[in-house]
Amino acid sequence: MPIVNMKQMLKHAQLGKYAVLHANVINYDMAKTVIVAANDTSSPIIIAVSQKALKSFSGTKDFVNMVKSIVTYGKIKVPVAIHLDHGEYETVLSAIKNGFTSVMYDGSKLPLSQNLRNTKTIVALAKKHNITVECEVGTVLGKAEDKETNGQLASIQECKDLAATGIDALAAGIGNLHGNYPKDWKGLDFQRLKEIHTALSNMPLVLHGGSGIPLAQIKKAIQLGICKFNVGTELLTAFTEGLVDYFRSGKYKEKHGYDPRNYFPLGLQKTRVVVIEKLKILGSIGMVK
């Protein structure tokens, strides 16, 4: 403690009708900013790294050690889950071996039969190490991946099939997208979410692509079973905006203005603002007693 897996925090969120923030981070500074913001607001937090972002670290063990260092030396009191986002099979095995407390295996692009076989193997191994497993059904696209403006909706039967493997949380495609939402985005498909929630009443549901979803849709999604809410793009955007403001001001031309220690804090301040705003929206502030 306070490094935990997701199981109890998501169950608590289900009962309390709120959602836990999953924050995708790319470096130490961003991870520390998110964790401290959660600690300051008594909110549980899931610190995640995608398989792609792992390239910024020396592998899965390096990421785990970084988060543990922040928690230990920052005297963090709130529960923190260390989560792998969209991991392929071998990366998930590495994460389990090297101390992640939660993994998301993404076999959504594989034939369902192979996805299910791999998931069962991962679930069996994860349970031996008290690690939670999340999986995805349906396709949560991004603009860089596809020209479609809505992801593929999850099949109810496929949701049931994945749930039967023993996973702890399910990310279902309900029209959500990674990255920035296009102007012609159709919005979340609440009918499909309602059907999934009814079919899997006890399964914690996850919403990927949480950056930029309107407030009313977030609130409705939580009422219909979403208890884990993933954000990445908004955090990166906020950080970049802080740096843009600094360089536009011309301060980088002043004495030592070139030093990243003078402008990184501006980006991190904006990141913190976004994190706290999301925690408020999701209703998780004050949920750690």
Backbone bond lengths (Angstrom), bond angles and torsions (degrees), N, CA, C in turn:
res aa  C-N    CA-C-N  psi(-1)  N-CA   C-N-CA  omega(-1)  CA-C   N-CA-C  phi
1 M - - - 1.465 - - 1.537 106.90 -
2 P 1.346 116.01 140.16 1.473 127.90 7.32 1.528 114.73 -91.73
3 I 1.349 118.86 11.30 1.461 118.77 175.91 1.528 108.61 -79.90
4 V 1.314 115.80 120.84 1.463 122.09 -172.42 1.530 109.23 -136.73
5 N 1.342 116.07 173.65 1.456 118.74 168.62 1.528 108.49 -90.51
6 M 1.311 117.66 -177.72 1.465 120.08 -172.06 1.520 114.25 -86.84
7 K 1.312 117.73 -12.85 1.466 119.80 -166.31 1.524 113.43 -56.03
8 Q 1.329 116.36 -55.23 1.462 118.96 -176.71 1.530 112.15 -69.99
9 M 1.336 117.19 -37.39 1.470 117.65 -179.48 1.531 111.53 -65.59
10 L 1.344 117.25 -35.66 1.464 119.28 178.86 1.522 111.36 -74.06
11 K 1.323 117.27 -36.80 1.476 120.06 176.67 1.525 110.41 -63.42
12 H 1.329 115.98 -41.50 1.465 120.33 177.96 1.531 110.11 -63.35
13 A 1.322 116.52 -40.10 1.461 120.88 178.54 1.523 111.04 -64.63
14 Q 1.335 116.57 -39.48 1.463 120.66 177.22 1.521 110.87 -58.11
15 L 1.314 115.50 -48.35 1.465 120.44 -177.80 1.526 111.67 -67.44
16 G 1.335 116.23 -35.48 1.453 120.39 -177.09 1.512 114.93 -89.26
17 K 1.338 117.18 -0.74 1.467 122.78 179.05 1.537 111.29 57.32
18 Y 1.322 115.28 46.50 1.469 120.32 171.37 1.520 107.67 -134.52
19 A 1.310 117.64 -178.73 1.465 120.96 179.56 1.519 109.92 -130.52
20 V 1.321 115.85 148.67 1.462 122.43 177.93 1.528 108.27 -92.59
21 L 1.318 115.55 136.02 1.459 120.31 179.03 1.525 110.72 -77.84
22 H 1.317 115.26 127.82 1.461 123.57 170.11 1.521 105.34 -103.95
23 A 1.317 116.98 115.42 1.464 121.75 -177.47 1.518 109.85 -109.38
24 N 1.328 116.05 117.84 1.456 120.18 174.17 1.525 109.39 -80.28
25 V 1.319 116.55 125.02 1.463 121.34 -177.80 1.528 109.86 -121.09
26 I 1.334 115.11 159.64 1.467 119.22 -176.42 1.524 113.00 -123.22
27 N 1.352 117.35 -7.75 1.458 118.74 179.80 1.532 110.37 -159.64
28 Y 1.308 115.48 177.50 1.466 122.05 -177.98 1.521 111.84 -60.52
29 D 1.333 116.94 -47.42 1.465 120.53 -175.61 1.522 111.86 -60.40
30 M 1.327 116.31 -42.85 1.458 119.14 -179.63 1.523 110.88 -68.69
31 A 1.334 116.91 -41.31 1.459 120.01 178.68 1.527 111.00 -60.80
32 K 1.329 116.31 -45.26 1.466 120.15 -179.96 1.521 111.16 -63.37
33 T 1.319 117.63 -41.93 1.468 121.69 179.53 1.520 110.99 -59.46
34 V 1.327 117.22 -45.02 1.459 121.68 -179.15 1.524 111.31 -66.58
35 I 1.324 116.83 -46.78 1.464 120.99 -177.45 1.526 111.02 -63.98
36 V 1.320 117.21 -43.40 1.474 120.37 -179.97 1.525 110.39 -65.79
37 A 1.327 117.97 -39.42 1.465 120.75 178.00 1.525 110.65 -62.00
38 A 1.327 116.70 -41.21 1.462 120.47 177.80 1.524 110.78 -65.52
39 N 1.327 116.33 -42.33 1.464 120.47 179.48 1.526 111.38 -63.61
40 D 1.331 116.22 -41.26 1.468 120.80 -178.99 1.523 112.67 -66.31
41 T 1.331 116.69 -22.66 1.470 120.55 -177.63 1.524 112.58 -111.01
42 S 1.344 116.63 10.31 1.472 122.02 179.05 1.523 111.71 55.01
43 S 1.336 114.75 47.39 1.463 121.02 -179.80 1.526 110.64 -115.57
44 P 1.331 118.12 137.93 1.460 119.40 170.97 1.518 108.61 -66.92
45 I 1.322 117.83 154.81 1.463 119.50 -176.65 1.528 110.45 -147.07
46 I 1.317 115.07 145.12 1.460 122.15 174.99 1.525 107.43 -114.15
47 I 1.323 116.22 114.13 1.465 121.38 178.73 1.524 107.90 -95.91
48 A 1.320 115.07 119.02 1.458 119.44 -172.11 1.516 112.05 -123.51
49 V 1.313 113.51 154.42 1.459 120.77 173.16 1.524 106.91 -134.88
50 S 1.305 116.62 134.76 1.453 120.04 177.54 1.520 109.79 -81.38
51 Q 1.312 115.55 162.36 1.463 118.70 177.85 1.525 110.55 -58.66
52 K 1.322 116.82 -38.48 1.467 120.68 179.31 1.525 111.20 -64.92
53 A 1.345 116.52 -43.00 1.466 120.65 -177.69 1.526 112.11 -71.17
54 L 1.329 117.71 -18.07 1.463 120.38 177.72 1.520 111.90 -60.89
55 K 1.335 116.62 -18.68 1.463 120.45 178.91 1.530 111.35 -64.46
56 S 1.339 116.72 -19.09 1.461 120.94 178.02 1.525 111.63 -79.72
57 F 1.323 116.60 -9.00 1.457 122.21 -178.82 1.532 109.08 -119.24
58 S 1.315 115.34 173.30 1.464 119.62 178.52 1.523 110.28 -92.04
59 G 1.328 115.83 41.91 1.453 120.57 178.60 1.515 113.52 101.97
60 T 1.326 115.63 -176.37 1.467 121.66 -174.31 1.526 112.89 -66.27
61 K 1.317 117.20 -37.66 1.470 119.76 -178.70 1.523 111.26 -65.72
62 D 1.300 116.50 -37.54 1.465 121.63 178.98 1.526 110.49 -61.36
63 F 1.328 116.32 -42.60 1.470 120.03 179.89 1.529 110.98 -64.83
64 V 1.318 116.28 -44.08 1.469 120.33 178.59 1.523 111.10 -60.09
65 N 1.316 116.97 -45.72 1.467 120.62 -179.76 1.524 111.50 -62.09
66 M 1.330 116.19 -37.39 1.462 120.25 178.58 1.530 110.92 -62.19
67 V 1.337 116.59 -48.75 1.468 119.94 -178.42 1.526 110.57 -64.35
68 K 1.324 116.71 -42.23 1.466 119.94 179.38 1.524 111.10 -61.52
69 S 1.317 116.72 -37.87 1.463 120.86 178.22 1.518 111.08 -63.34
70 I 1.320 116.91 -44.60 1.469 121.34 179.07 1.522 110.49 -61.10
71 V 1.316 116.02 -44.56 1.469 121.16 -178.18 1.526 111.13 -66.07
72 T 1.323 116.57 -43.65 1.470 120.97 -176.98 1.526 112.20 -69.23
73 Y 1.312 116.06 -54.30 1.461 119.34 -174.76 1.527 112.65 -78.45
74 G 1.324 116.48 -19.59 1.464 119.70 175.20 1.514 112.66 -87.60
75 K 1.339 116.33 -2.50 1.468 122.59 -179.43 1.530 110.94 52.36
76 I 1.325 114.15 48.21 1.458 121.44 -177.93 1.524 110.15 -72.64
77 K 1.334 116.58 134.96 1.458 121.73 -176.02 1.529 112.93 -106.90
78 V 1.318 118.20 -21.32 1.469 120.14 -177.22 1.531 110.05 -82.69
79 P 1.331 117.58 155.16 1.467 119.66 178.08 1.528 111.66 -68.00
80 V 1.330 115.37 135.07 1.463 122.40 -179.41 1.525 108.06 -125.93
81 A 1.318 116.57 124.99 1.460 121.01 173.95 1.523 108.77 -100.93
82 I 1.322 116.23 137.69 1.469 121.70 177.88 1.530 106.86 -102.34
83 H 1.321 116.12 112.79 1.465 121.45 -165.05 1.525 112.54 -123.16
84 L 1.323 116.18 136.17 1.464 122.06 171.59 1.517 108.36 -93.88
85 D 1.323 116.97 127.43 1.463 121.62 -177.51 1.530 110.01 -105.75
86 H 1.314 115.86 132.16 1.472 122.42 177.12 1.527 112.49 51.97
87 G 1.313 115.36 51.31 1.457 120.04 179.75 1.521 112.33 -87.37
88 E 1.311 115.65 137.87 1.453 120.14 171.54 1.526 108.69 -78.54
89 Y 1.313 116.06 169.94 1.462 121.81 -169.26 1.533 113.10 -52.55
90 E 1.328 117.70 -53.62 1.463 120.52 -176.31 1.525 111.97 -66.40
91 T 1.336 116.68 -35.28 1.465 119.95 179.01 1.523 110.57 -68.46
92 V 1.326 116.57 -37.93 1.466 120.60 176.28 1.526 110.51 -61.55
93 L 1.326 117.18 -43.59 1.470 120.21 178.46 1.524 111.10 -61.25
94 S 1.338 116.56 -39.73 1.462 120.75 177.33 1.522 111.17 -64.28
95 A 1.332 116.76 -41.80 1.469 121.09 179.64 1.522 111.35 -62.85
96 I 1.327 116.58 -41.44 1.466 120.96 178.51 1.529 110.07 -63.36
97 K 1.302 116.06 -42.76 1.461 121.38 -179.05 1.520 112.30 -65.55
98 N 1.336 116.90 -34.92 1.468 120.60 -169.03 1.529 115.57 -104.90
99 G 1.318 117.79 16.57 1.458 118.96 166.94 1.510 118.47 106.48
100 F 1.316 119.13 3.62 1.470 119.05 172.16 1.522 107.72 -62.13
101 T 1.321 116.73 145.46 1.466 119.63 179.42 1.517 111.52 -98.99
102 S 1.326 116.23 -5.51 1.457 121.29 -178.62 1.531 108.74 -156.13
103 V 1.322 116.54 142.91 1.466 119.89 179.00 1.515 109.72 -136.19
104 M 1.329 114.98 145.87 1.459 120.38 171.01 1.521 107.15 -113.14
105 Y 1.334 115.04 110.69 1.458 119.21 176.71 1.521 108.14 -87.86
106 D 1.316 116.36 124.04 1.457 121.13 -179.94 1.523 109.84 -107.78
107 G 1.317 115.07 94.95 1.457 121.09 174.92 1.513 110.76 -110.14
108 S 1.336 116.19 22.48 1.465 121.13 -173.07 1.528 113.25 -66.03
109 K 1.329 116.65 -21.21 1.466 119.49 -179.48 1.528 112.21 -91.60
110 L 1.331 116.70 -2.99 1.459 121.70 178.51 1.524 110.10 -90.68
111 P 1.326 117.62 160.72 1.470 119.60 170.12 1.525 109.01 -55.68
112 L 1.313 117.83 143.65 1.459 121.26 -174.35 1.524 112.10 -55.47
113 S 1.328 118.08 -40.23 1.465 120.83 -177.87 1.521 111.29 -60.96
114 Q 1.334 116.61 -41.82 1.467 120.22 179.19 1.519 110.89 -71.57
115 N 1.322 117.01 -38.90 1.465 122.18 176.52 1.530 109.76 -57.38
116 L 1.329 116.54 -45.18 1.463 120.97 -178.21 1.526 111.41 -67.06
117 R 1.332 116.96 -40.58 1.474 120.00 178.73 1.523 110.88 -62.40
118 N 1.314 115.89 -47.27 1.468 119.72 179.61 1.521 111.32 -62.89
119 T 1.325 115.79 -41.43 1.470 120.57 -178.52 1.522 110.73 -62.04
120 K 1.325 117.19 -43.24 1.469 120.37 179.81 1.528 111.30 -61.13
121 T 1.325 116.15 -40.88 1.466 120.28 178.27 1.527 110.58 -63.48
122 I 1.323 116.71 -44.88 1.461 121.50 -179.52 1.522 111.05 -64.97
123 V 1.326 117.17 -43.02 1.465 120.87 -179.87 1.532 110.52 -61.06
124 A 1.323 116.90 -44.50 1.467 120.41 -179.60 1.525 111.39 -61.36
125 L 1.320 116.86 -43.04 1.461 120.73 179.63 1.528 111.07 -69.76
126 A 1.332 116.64 -42.50 1.469 120.68 -178.02 1.525 111.55 -62.26
127 K 1.315 116.80 -40.47 1.463 119.96 -177.82 1.525 111.66 -62.90
128 K 1.331 116.78 -31.08 1.472 120.33 178.05 1.524 111.03 -65.31
129 H 1.331 116.07 -25.15 1.463 121.04 -177.04 1.540 112.32 -109.40
130 N 1.334 117.07 12.13 1.465 122.10 -179.94 1.536 111.50 57.49
131 I 1.310 115.58 43.95 1.459 122.87 -179.49 1.524 109.12 -111.94
132 T 1.321 117.35 136.65 1.460 120.85 178.74 1.521 110.77 -86.59
133 V 1.327 114.72 151.73 1.460 121.51 -177.47 1.530 110.08 -124.72
134 E 1.324 114.55 130.04 1.462 122.43 173.84 1.521 107.98 -116.00
135 C 1.328 116.52 142.74 1.462 120.48 175.53 1.523 109.54 -134.12
136 E 1.329 114.99 167.15 1.462 120.65 -176.64 1.520 110.72 -123.93
137 V 1.324 114.64 142.31 1.457 121.04 172.84 1.523 107.61 -133.40
138 G 1.330 116.23 145.55 1.458 118.97 -168.15 1.520 106.43 82.90
139 T 1.304 117.47 167.31 1.457 120.45 -175.92 1.525 110.73 -113.59
140 V 1.331 116.00 119.21 1.457 121.36 174.65 1.527 106.40 -96.46
141 L 1.321 114.99 97.93 1.456 120.32 -174.24 1.516 111.79 -82.53
142 G 1.308 114.88 171.74 1.455 122.04 170.46 1.509 107.87 -132.92
143 K 1.311 117.77 158.00 1.466 120.51 -176.95 1.522 111.88 -61.55
144 A 1.329 116.19 -26.82 1.461 118.59 178.86 1.526 111.47 -75.73
145 E 1.334 115.61 -18.72 1.453 119.75 -175.50 1.528 112.52 -96.81
146 D 1.324 116.90 -27.69 1.446 119.26 -171.68 1.519 109.49 -158.37
147 K 1.308 116.14 153.65 1.468 120.33 -179.65 1.528 112.18 -86.40
148 E 1.330 116.80 -5.30 1.454 119.36 179.42 1.524 110.25 -67.29
149 T 1.324 115.82 150.39 1.461 119.97 179.50 1.523 111.71 -99.91
150 N 1.320 118.47 -1.62 1.451 122.72 172.97 1.521 109.47 -139.03
151 G 1.322 116.57 142.94 1.450 119.70 177.29 1.524 111.05 -74.42
152 Q 1.314 115.61 168.28 1.457 121.85 178.65 1.524 109.44 -73.02
153 L 1.339 116.60 132.30 1.456 120.56 -179.87 1.521 111.10 -71.32
154 A 1.322 115.43 143.89 1.457 120.91 179.10 1.521 110.60 -71.60
155 S 1.313 115.79 140.02 1.458 122.37 173.90 1.524 109.41 -79.62
156 I 1.324 117.48 134.83 1.462 121.09 179.71 1.520 110.54 -60.77
157 Q 1.324 117.06 -41.98 1.460 119.96 -179.03 1.519 111.01 -65.55
158 E 1.338 117.32 -39.99 1.459 119.87 178.45 1.531 110.89 -66.48
159 C 1.324 116.71 -35.24 1.468 120.13 174.45 1.525 110.26 -59.76
160 K 1.326 116.37 -45.04 1.464 120.93 179.44 1.530 110.80 -63.85
161 D 1.336 116.17 -41.22 1.463 120.35 -179.00 1.525 111.12 -63.09
162 L 1.337 117.02 -43.12 1.466 119.85 179.15 1.522 111.35 -68.95
163 A 1.329 116.68 -40.36 1.465 120.19 178.90 1.519 110.94 -60.26
164 A 1.332 116.64 -33.80 1.460 121.49 -177.81 1.528 112.92 -69.73
165 T 1.320 117.87 -13.60 1.470 120.99 178.59 1.528 112.13 -75.61
166 G 1.341 116.83 -13.24 1.458 120.40 -179.99 1.515 114.74 99.41
167 I 1.336 117.11 13.68 1.460 120.04 177.96 1.523 110.83 -64.42
168 D 1.322 116.40 163.01 1.463 121.97 -176.66 1.521 113.18 -99.86
169 A 1.331 117.79 -20.74 1.466 121.32 -179.06 1.522 108.72 -153.78
170 L 1.329 115.16 148.99 1.463 120.35 -177.56 1.518 110.61 -125.91
171 A 1.332 114.83 127.06 1.466 121.06 172.56 1.520 107.24 -97.95
172 A 1.316 116.55 117.41 1.462 120.97 -176.29 1.521 110.22 -114.89
173 G 1.312 114.96 135.71 1.459 119.86 177.59 1.520 110.73 -72.38
174 I 1.335 116.29 118.80 1.467 120.71 179.01 1.532 110.00 -130.09
175 G 1.330 114.77 36.17 1.461 119.81 -179.55 1.513 113.53 95.00
176 N 1.321 117.48 1.47 1.469 122.11 -178.57 1.524 110.41 -80.51
177 L 1.336 115.80 155.85 1.455 122.68 -176.92 1.520 111.02 -134.15
178 H 1.311 116.79 150.16 1.458 120.85 170.05 1.525 109.36 -79.45
179 G 1.324 115.48 152.57 1.466 119.20 177.80 1.515 111.97 82.19
180 N 1.335 115.96 -158.96 1.459 121.09 -179.12 1.529 110.54 -81.25
181 Y 1.321 116.12 139.32 1.463 120.22 179.83 1.530 110.40 -80.26
182 P 1.324 117.18 135.59 1.466 120.34 178.54 1.527 111.11 -73.24
183 K 1.310 116.26 161.99 1.465 120.89 -178.16 1.522 112.49 -62.03
184 D 1.327 116.36 -29.84 1.466 119.55 -177.76 1.532 112.79 -95.00
185 W 1.337 116.09 18.68 1.467 119.58 177.02 1.520 110.19 -60.31
186 K 1.322 116.52 137.06 1.465 121.79 -175.12 1.527 113.41 -82.71
187 G 1.319 117.25 -12.65 1.460 119.90 -178.45 1.522 111.70 93.57
188 L 1.327 116.33 171.89 1.459 121.47 179.56 1.525 110.48 -71.25
189 D 1.305 115.84 145.68 1.460 121.55 177.98 1.530 108.34 -92.76
190 F 1.326 115.62 93.77 1.463 120.00 -174.71 1.528 112.13 -72.44
191 Q 1.312 117.20 -25.79 1.461 119.35 176.69 1.519 110.27 -64.00
192 R 1.353 116.09 -43.78 1.461 118.72 178.83 1.533 110.48 -67.62
193 L 1.326 117.75 -39.61 1.464 120.60 177.78 1.525 110.57 -61.37
194 K 1.318 116.68 -41.64 1.467 120.76 178.89 1.519 110.74 -62.53
195 E 1.326 116.14 -40.98 1.470 120.54 179.30 1.526 111.33 -64.78
196 I 1.327 116.35 -40.36 1.469 120.77 178.84 1.523 110.46 -66.32
197 H 1.321 115.67 -44.83 1.470 120.90 -179.47 1.526 110.76 -61.81
198 T 1.321 117.15 -39.10 1.465 121.66 178.71 1.523 110.89 -67.25
199 A 1.338 115.57 -41.73 1.467 120.26 -178.30 1.521 112.36 -70.44
200 L 1.344 116.88 -30.56 1.473 122.04 -176.38 1.524 109.42 -126.74
201 S 1.304 117.04 62.60 1.467 121.90 -168.58 1.521 114.29 -57.64
202 N 1.337 118.40 -31.09 1.462 120.76 -176.90 1.524 114.10 -99.41
203 M 1.315 116.86 -0.43 1.462 120.55 -176.15 1.530 110.67 -87.43
204 P 1.340 118.40 121.46 1.464 119.94 173.93 1.521 110.14 -61.07
205 L 1.325 116.67 129.65 1.460 122.01 -178.17 1.518 110.77 -105.41
206 V 1.330 115.28 146.39 1.465 122.49 -173.28 1.516 109.87 -120.50
207 L 1.332 115.97 138.43 1.465 120.66 175.78 1.517 109.03 -110.96
208 H 1.326 116.14 110.92 1.459 121.72 173.59 1.522 109.10 -84.89
209 G 1.330 116.02 161.34 1.461 119.17 178.95 1.517 112.36 68.34
210 G 1.332 116.26 43.95 1.465 120.03 -175.06 1.513 115.13 -79.14
211 S 1.327 118.57 -10.05 1.468 120.78 -177.52 1.524 111.08 -72.70
212 G 1.328 115.45 120.53 1.461 119.44 174.19 1.509 115.96 92.38
213 I 1.324 118.19 0.56 1.468 119.68 177.35 1.526 108.72 -73.89
214 P 1.333 118.34 131.27 1.470 121.25 -178.36 1.529 112.35 -57.94
215 L 1.327 114.60 149.67 1.464 121.67 -176.09 1.523 112.75 -53.90
216 A 1.325 117.16 -46.43 1.460 120.42 -176.90 1.527 111.36 -61.39
217 Q 1.336 116.78 -36.95 1.454 120.25 179.74 1.528 111.08 -71.55
218 I 1.330 116.76 -35.61 1.472 120.05 176.95 1.530 109.58 -62.45
219 K 1.312 116.05 -47.73 1.463 121.02 -178.48 1.526 111.27 -60.45
220 K 1.319 115.78 -42.99 1.470 119.64 -179.63 1.517 110.82 -67.19
221 A 1.335 117.19 -39.21 1.461 120.91 179.30 1.531 110.97 -61.42
222 I 1.327 116.94 -40.16 1.468 120.99 178.70 1.524 110.44 -64.12
223 Q 1.318 116.69 -41.83 1.462 120.31 178.44 1.530 111.83 -63.46
224 L 1.332 116.52 -25.63 1.464 121.03 -178.88 1.528 112.60 -98.80
225 G 1.337 117.18 18.32 1.451 119.49 169.46 1.515 118.07 113.67
226 I 1.329 117.95 -7.84 1.463 119.22 177.57 1.523 109.24 -71.32
227 C 1.344 117.01 124.28 1.466 119.19 179.53 1.529 111.85 -129.69
228 K 1.323 117.20 4.90 1.466 122.60 172.69 1.524 106.63 -136.70
229 F 1.326 115.27 127.26 1.467 120.93 -170.48 1.523 108.69 -126.28
230 N 1.333 116.81 115.61 1.461 121.84 -173.41 1.529 112.28 -92.31
231 V 1.329 115.42 131.09 1.472 121.31 178.45 1.526 109.11 -134.99
232 G 1.303 116.78 133.44 1.461 121.91 176.23 1.512 111.31 -141.84
233 T 1.329 116.27 -54.43 1.464 121.46 -175.75 1.520 112.53 -57.03
234 E 1.331 117.79 -42.75 1.474 120.52 -178.45 1.523 111.91 -64.10
235 L 1.316 116.99 -33.06 1.467 119.95 178.98 1.523 110.58 -69.68
236 L 1.317 116.11 -44.05 1.464 120.39 178.71 1.527 111.05 -65.20
237 T 1.318 115.91 -39.16 1.471 120.59 179.69 1.521 110.65 -63.98
238 A 1.341 116.40 -44.84 1.464 120.58 -179.59 1.521 110.72 -61.25
239 F 1.323 116.56 -44.86 1.463 120.46 178.97 1.529 110.61 -59.94
240 T 1.316 116.28 -46.00 1.464 120.54 -178.61 1.523 111.51 -64.45
241 E 1.314 117.61 -38.20 1.472 120.95 179.02 1.521 111.16 -62.50
242 G 1.335 116.70 -37.12 1.457 119.89 177.46 1.513 111.52 -62.72
243 L 1.320 116.65 -40.65 1.458 120.82 178.59 1.524 111.78 -70.11
244 V 1.335 116.01 -38.86 1.468 120.37 178.75 1.527 110.25 -60.71
245 D 1.336 116.39 -43.93 1.472 120.44 178.33 1.526 111.10 -58.17
246 Y 1.324 115.68 -41.68 1.465 121.23 -178.10 1.525 110.77 -64.00
247 F 1.309 116.80 -49.19 1.463 119.99 -176.16 1.525 111.97 -71.21
248 R 1.315 117.15 -32.89 1.464 119.89 176.53 1.527 111.42 -66.49
249 S 1.341 115.86 -29.89 1.463 119.91 -179.91 1.523 112.27 -71.48
250 G 1.329 116.97 -17.16 1.460 121.74 -178.78 1.508 113.95 83.07
251 K 1.336 117.30 5.23 1.460 120.34 -177.12 1.531 112.49 -64.66
252 Y 1.325 116.36 -21.80 1.457 118.85 179.91 1.531 111.84 -66.22
253 K 1.341 116.27 -14.79 1.468 120.58 179.09 1.523 112.01 -86.09
254 E 1.341 116.03 -13.45 1.452 119.80 -179.60 1.524 110.07 -77.42
255 K 1.340 115.75 173.20 1.459 120.56 -177.88 1.525 111.22 -56.00
256 H 1.313 116.47 124.31 1.459 124.33 -178.87 1.528 112.94 61.13
257 G 1.312 116.96 15.28 1.460 120.32 179.57 1.515 113.24 -66.10
258 Y 1.311 116.08 -18.06 1.461 121.59 179.28 1.522 112.81 -76.85
259 D 1.335 116.52 -13.74 1.462 122.03 -175.15 1.533 109.93 -72.65
260 P 1.340 118.52 121.11 1.462 120.79 179.71 1.517 114.32 -54.56
261 R 1.345 116.89 -24.07 1.469 119.22 179.05 1.518 111.72 -66.78
262 N 1.335 116.80 -15.77 1.466 120.26 177.78 1.518 113.15 -89.02
263 Y 1.334 117.26 -23.12 1.465 117.32 -178.26 1.531 114.89 -117.46
264 F 1.313 118.08 -20.15 1.460 118.86 176.13 1.530 112.23 -58.55
265 P 1.344 118.73 -42.17 1.467 118.96 179.77 1.531 113.63 -57.98
266 L 1.335 117.75 -29.96 1.465 120.01 179.29 1.527 110.68 -67.31
267 G 1.329 116.00 -41.33 1.454 119.55 176.44 1.517 111.83 -66.35
268 L 1.324 115.98 -39.36 1.459 120.40 -179.05 1.527 111.90 -70.16
269 Q 1.323 116.93 -32.81 1.467 120.06 175.59 1.522 111.07 -62.32
270 K 1.330 115.42 -43.17 1.468 119.38 178.67 1.533 110.75 -67.09
271 T 1.326 115.91 -35.65 1.461 119.90 176.81 1.518 110.55 -62.97
272 R 1.327 116.66 -43.86 1.474 120.80 179.42 1.526 111.04 -59.94
273 V 1.323 116.67 -41.59 1.468 120.64 179.45 1.528 110.58 -58.79
274 V 1.339 116.29 -44.38 1.465 120.44 179.94 1.525 110.84 -65.46
275 V 1.333 117.05 -41.48 1.461 120.54 179.51 1.527 110.74 -59.66
276 I 1.320 116.86 -48.75 1.470 120.11 -177.76 1.527 110.68 -65.95
277 E 1.315 116.87 -37.18 1.464 120.27 176.72 1.534 110.38 -60.99
278 K 1.335 117.20 -42.93 1.462 120.77 178.87 1.522 111.52 -65.94
279 L 1.325 116.52 -41.00 1.465 120.04 178.84 1.529 110.64 -60.14
280 K 1.319 116.43 -39.24 1.469 120.65 177.45 1.524 110.96 -64.62
281 I 1.326 116.05 -47.45 1.453 121.44 -178.79 1.526 111.03 -60.74
282 L 1.326 116.46 -41.47 1.453 121.24 -177.39 1.523 112.58 -76.39
283 G 1.329 117.16 -13.95 1.457 121.31 177.01 1.509 114.68 80.04
284 S 1.344 117.58 19.89 1.471 119.28 -175.57 1.525 113.59 -94.54
285 I 1.335 118.06 -8.05 1.465 120.22 -179.62 1.534 110.10 -64.71
286 G 1.326 114.90 130.11 1.469 120.38 179.14 1.516 114.29 82.45
287 M 1.325 117.38 3.59 1.467 119.76 -177.42 1.521 113.07 -80.41
288 V 1.334 117.51 -11.07 1.466 121.35 173.90 1.528 106.75 -96.78
289 K 1.302 116.07 110.33 1.458 120.16 -175.48 1.532 110.78 -88.23
